[in-house]
Amino acid sequence: MASAFWTLEDGRGFARRWSGMAYMLELITDELKEINGAYDFYKYLEWFVIREDQGDEYNGYGGFIRNDENIMFDIDLRTFAPANRTYFWEATQKALIKLEKQNDEKNNGMIFLLTSILDMHKRIEKGENPAELNHMNSIEPEPNEKLGPGWN
């Protein structure tokens, strides 16, 4: 059952079990720090990566607890500056390529998730109706928030 939700640029949702989303986010942020110009976004997004070895604990409903603060895995990409969205997709592609090169069957589940979200992104770029492939029951309205660096 899905317990973490990401809203993509056209309002469609990508939803999966929290552990899969947590690992995806970790892989993506690991790649962000290697992309020229993406360091500030990496530092922002890295806050949302669960670090169980540092005491973070799953909260039971799509996020984790760090020092008595609930941090949720729910992300709306539209709240990020356009350049940061570009960095996000580049890092996602790099994470997928890295896993595929490892040629390890234990990565198959994560390869599927990364391939799925990248497929959704390609559909968005082609202008596909967001209802065609959407893990949520509706199209999310445009948010008013602007989060993270790059909104100057």
Secondary structure, DSSP 4 states (H G I P E B T S, - for coil): ---EEEE-TTS-EEEE-HHHHHHHHHHHHHHHTTSTT-HHHHHHHHTTS--GGGT-EE-SSSEEEETTEEEE--EEGGGS-HHHHHHHHHHHHHHHHHHHHHT-GGGHHHHHHHHHHHHHHHHHHTT--TTSS-SSSSPPPPP----SS---
